[in-house]
Amino acid sequence: MDLQTGIVYGPVRSRRLGLSLGVNLAPAGCKACNFNCSYCQYGWTRFSASRGWPRPAEVIQAVYRALADTPDVDHITVAGNGEPTLHPGFALIAEGLFHVRARRAPGAKLALLSNGSTLGRRDVFDSLSKFDVRSMKLDAGDSTTFRLMNAGGIALGRLIADLASVGNLTLQSMFVQDAEGVIDNTTPFAIDAWIEAVERVRPLKVDVYSIARSPARQSLRRVAPVALDAIAARVVALGIPARAYA
């Protein structure tokens, strides 16, 4: 999938968020992420921190203008090309979007899609209160699977502890299999470890899904709906709502 080239994109129809106006905080035409997920629809991460970020005022103005034309969206979703909380002015942007939403689209929810890696930053953690929906990635419960799936720039134990400290969040969990046999987070061991991690986090709910677009690692394959349903059922057995998106 091509990178988003502007600050605002859509509205797009999302499997989980309905009609969603996307907000991209990454530098123009660049994927800005500290993870290198094997399944990423934007390809492998090749990010130079020296590239220019959009100014917070530019972001706020772009969303303000977009909502003048499309005020009836279900969500205003901060996501885009990579990890949005890496933006050095993330807190200012969150504050601005909170007020723009109230003025231009009070019926919409403000959503954040994040890998959770920056929750140790006070400015990011405090900004979460501005979002109605906080969707955080968790695709693995053991370090080996985490490395193969996400190549995350944070220790898995730290990530799980940070997610557990947030509360009121949704976990988004991608499951894949690999034609080359390298990556598979649907094995009994991987699922058991992931379930233990989910239980530690105790999210509001868990979204279980598989790839819908061409992934960075081309040998990855979509997981069958029946398998996704079985994974979601393991979460429900913990007393946590879960839904599989086939």
N, C-alpha and C positions, 0 to 999 in steps of 0.2 A: 504494500500500500504506500502511495506517495505521502511524503511528509506534508503536514499543514504548512501553508506558506504565509498565513496571516494570523492575527490575534484571535479573531472570531471565525468560527466555521459552523455550518449548519443553518437552522436546526436539522438534526439528524434523528432518525428513529432508532432508539436503543432498545436492546432486548430487556434491559433491567430498569431503564430510567424514562421510558416513554419518549416524548418529543423533547429533545435536549439541545440546547444551544451550547456549543463547545467553546471553551476559552483556552487558548494556547499561550503559555507564558515563556516558551523557549525562544531563543533567537531565531530570526526568520530563516526557514529552510533548513533548520538544524535540529537533530535529536539531542536533547540535553538530559542525560540520565546517568546515575551512578550504579545502575544495574545493567546487566547485559543478558536479558532474558532470551532463552533459546526460541521462544514462541512469539517474540515481539513482531507485530504487524508492520512496524517501521524499520525492520532490519536490525543489524548489529549496531552497537553503540560506538560511535567515533566522534566524541564530543571534545572540543577545545574550549576550556573555560574562558579563553580570551575573547570569544565571540560576544557581540553586543546583545544584551537583554533588552526587551522593550521596556520603556519607562513606565512606572506604575500609572502615571496620568494617562498615557497612551492606552493602556489596557482598560482603564475605567471608561474613558471616552468611547472606545470602540464598542464596548458592551452596551453602553448607554444608547448609542446610535442604533445598534442592532435591535435592541428591545423596543425602540420606537416603531420598527417595522414588524416585529414578531413578539408581541407582549404575552401571547397565550401559550408559551412553552411550559412544559411540566418541570423541567430542571434547567438551571444554569450550571454547567458542569466544567469545573476547572480540571483540565487533564492535558490534552495536547500531545506534543512530541516529546514524551519522556516523563520526567519527574518534576511536577510543577513547583514543589516546595524548595527546589534548588534556587529559584529566583531570589536574588538578594533582597528584593523589596516585597517579598511574599506577604508579610504582615500588613503592609500598606494596601496591597491589592485586595486582600481579604476584607479589610475594613471598608474599602471603597465599594467593592461588589455588594457587600451587605446593605449599604445605603442605596445603591443603584437599584438593586432588586426590590427594595421596599417602595421605591418611588415609581419604577417603570413596570414591574411585574410582580406585584405582591402575592399573586397566587402561585408563583413558582417557588421551588425549593432550590437552595444553593447547595451544590454537591462538590465534593473533592474526591478525585481518584488519585491515590498515592501508593507508593511502595512502603511507606512507613519508616524509611531509613533516617529521616531527619527529625523524628519525634523527640530526640534528645535536645534539640534547639528550643530554647524557651520561646522565641518569637513564633515558631511554627506551632508548638504545643498550645500556646495561648490563643492563636488564631483559629484553632479548631472550633471554638465556641461560635464563630460566625457561620458555620456550615450546618445545614439541616441534615445532610447525608455525608458521612465520612466513610468512604470505601477504601479499605487498605488491603494490599496484596498479601496472601500467605499461601504459597504453593507447596511447601515442604515442612516436615517436622524433624528431619535429620540433616546433618551438615552436608553429607555427600550429595543427597538429592537437591538440597538448596544450591550447592555449587553448580551442579549440572543444569538445573532449571533456570537459575537466576543470576549466577555469578555476582551476587550482591556485594556491595561495598560496605558491609556491616556483618558482624558475627550473628549467626542465627539466634543464639540465646539472648543476645541483646535486643534483637528485633522483636522476639516474642515477648520479652519483659516490657518493652516500650508499648507494644500493642495492648498488653494487658492493663497498662496504666491509664489508657485513654478512656475506656468505657464508651458506651453509646456509639459503637462503630459496626460497620458491615465488613465482613471478610469476603474478599473475592479470591477464589481459588481455581486456578487453571490446571486441568489434568490432560496429560498427553502421553502418547506412546511413540516409539521410534522404530522406523523400519530397519535401522541399522543396529538396534538393540542397545544403544548407549544410554538413552534417557527414558525412564518409565516411572512416573510417580503414582502408578496405580497398582503396584505390587503389594502383597499383604504387609510386608515390612514398612514400605513407604506410607501406606494408608494408616497403619497403626500409629506410626510416629506423628503423622499429621493430625490425627484425631486427638492425640495427647496434647499437641500444641494448641489446637482449637479449644480444648477443655481449659487450658491455662488462660487463654485470652478471654473466654466467655463473652463473645460478641453478641450484639442484638440478633444478628442473623448471619447466615453464610450463603453466598451465591456460588454454586458449583457449575463449572462450564468447561468447554473444550474449545479448540481453535475453530474460528469461523473464517479466517483469512490466511493468506499465505504467510508462514512463519519465517523467522530469520534462519533457523535450521530447517532446511527443506525436507529432511527425512522424517520430520515429525508427522504423526497421524492423529486424526480426531478420535476421541474415545467414544464408544458406543453409548447411546442414550440410556440403555439398561444399566450399564456400569456407572454412569453418572448418578442415576437414581439410587443405586445401592450405596454410593458414597454419601449422598445427601441423607439417606435413611440412617446411616451411622451417626451423623450429626444430630438428627432429630432425636435419636435415642439418648443423647446427652441432655435433652430438654432445651435445645437451641433450635429455633426455626431454620430451615434450610430449603433451598429450591435448586433443582438442576435445570440448566438451560442447555438443551440439546441443539 
